[in-house]
Amino acid sequence: MLKPKQVAYLRSLANHIKPVTQIGKDGLSDNLLDTILNYLNKHELMKVSILQNSFVSDEEVKEFVTDAGIEYVAKIGRVYIFYMHSDDAKDLIVLPR
């Protein structure tokens, strides 16, 4: 679980990132989880946007990603920020203590 300082740090890093993928009318699927995991293994931090035609709730998204071992950082509007530590990432993110 991330501490408040870590969440603030990750949100500041995510400020310049564009959403990588979208959650649409298909909702939360295994394909979406594979896409998120593959991206996080390479980059550690990502944004995912929700389309207006999606009927997925915030609680469902949180449960979906935390069950896969992904840290839910924040939600800003219709955009979620996710983090997962990876030793294979291009630029490792060092979280504040």
Contacts in CASP RR format, 6 or more apart in sequence:
PFRMAT RR
TARGET T0000
AUTHOR 0000-0000-0000
METHOD contacts of the structure
MODEL  1
MLKPKQVAYLRSLANHIKPVTQIGKDGLSDNLLDTILNYLNKHELMKVSI
LQNSFVSDEEVKEFVTDAGIEYVAKIGRVYIFYMHSDDAKDLIVLPR
1 71 0 8 1.000
2 10 0 8 1.000
2 71 0 8 1.000
2 73 0 8 1.000
2 83 0 8 1.000
2 95 0 8 1.000
5 96 0 8 1.000
5 97 0 8 1.000
6 95 0 8 1.000
6 96 0 8 1.000
7 73 0 8 1.000
7 74 0 8 1.000
9 95 0 8 1.000
9 96 0 8 1.000
10 45 0 8 1.000
10 73 0 8 1.000
10 74 0 8 1.000
10 81 0 8 1.000
10 83 0 8 1.000
10 93 0 8 1.000
10 95 0 8 1.000
11 73 0 8 1.000
11 74 0 8 1.000
11 76 0 8 1.000
11 81 0 8 1.000
13 45 0 8 1.000
13 93 0 8 1.000
14 45 0 8 1.000
14 47 0 8 1.000
14 73 0 8 1.000
14 74 0 8 1.000
14 81 0 8 1.000
17 45 0 8 1.000
17 46 0 8 1.000
17 47 0 8 1.000
18 47 0 8 1.000
19 47 0 8 1.000
19 48 0 8 1.000
19 49 0 8 1.000
19 79 0 8 1.000
20 35 0 8 1.000
20 39 0 8 1.000
20 46 0 8 1.000
20 47 0 8 1.000
20 48 0 8 1.000
21 32 0 8 1.000
21 35 0 8 1.000
21 36 0 8 1.000
21 39 0 8 1.000
21 48 0 8 1.000
21 49 0 8 1.000
22 48 0 8 1.000
22 49 0 8 1.000
22 50 0 8 1.000
22 51 0 8 1.000
23 32 0 8 1.000
23 48 0 8 1.000
23 49 0 8 1.000
23 50 0 8 1.000
23 51 0 8 1.000
23 54 0 8 1.000
23 56 0 8 1.000
23 61 0 8 1.000
24 50 0 8 1.000
24 51 0 8 1.000
24 53 0 8 1.000
24 54 0 8 1.000
24 56 0 8 1.000
25 51 0 8 1.000
25 53 0 8 1.000
25 54 0 8 1.000
25 55 0 8 1.000
26 32 0 8 1.000
27 54 0 8 1.000
27 55 0 8 1.000
27 56 0 8 1.000
28 56 0 8 1.000
28 60 0 8 1.000
28 61 0 8 1.000
28 64 0 8 1.000
33 64 0 8 1.000
33 68 0 8 1.000
36 46 0 8 1.000
36 48 0 8 1.000
36 65 0 8 1.000
36 68 0 8 1.000
36 70 0 8 1.000
36 82 0 8 1.000
37 68 0 8 1.000
37 70 0 8 1.000
37 84 0 8 1.000
39 46 0 8 1.000
40 46 0 8 1.000
40 70 0 8 1.000
40 82 0 8 1.000
40 83 0 8 1.000
40 84 0 8 1.000
40 86 0 8 1.000
41 84 0 8 1.000
41 86 0 8 1.000
41 88 0 8 1.000
41 89 0 8 1.000
42 86 0 8 1.000
42 88 0 8 1.000
42 89 0 8 1.000
42 90 0 8 1.000
43 89 0 8 1.000
43 90 0 8 1.000
44 83 0 8 1.000
44 84 0 8 1.000
44 85 0 8 1.000
44 86 0 8 1.000
44 89 0 8 1.000
44 92 0 8 1.000
44 93 0 8 1.000
45 73 0 8 1.000
45 81 0 8 1.000
45 82 0 8 1.000
45 83 0 8 1.000
45 93 0 8 1.000
46 81 0 8 1.000
46 82 0 8 1.000
47 79 0 8 1.000
47 80 0 8 1.000
47 81 0 8 1.000
47 82 0 8 1.000
48 79 0 8 1.000
48 80 0 8 1.000
48 82 0 8 1.000
49 78 0 8 1.000
49 79 0 8 1.000
49 80 0 8 1.000
50 56 0 8 1.000
50 61 0 8 1.000
50 78 0 8 1.000
50 79 0 8 1.000
50 80 0 8 1.000
51 78 0 8 1.000
52 78 0 8 1.000
58 75 0 8 1.000
61 72 0 8 1.000
61 80 0 8 1.000
62 72 0 8 1.000
65 71 0 8 1.000
65 72 0 8 1.000
65 82 0 8 1.000
66 72 0 8 1.000
69 84 0 8 1.000
70 82 0 8 1.000
70 83 0 8 1.000
70 84 0 8 1.000
71 82 0 8 1.000
71 83 0 8 1.000
71 84 0 8 1.000
72 80 0 8 1.000
72 82 0 8 1.000
73 80 0 8 1.000
73 81 0 8 1.000
73 82 0 8 1.000
73 83 0 8 1.000
74 80 0 8 1.000
74 81 0 8 1.000
75 81 0 8 1.000
83 93 0 8 1.000
85 93 0 8 1.000
END
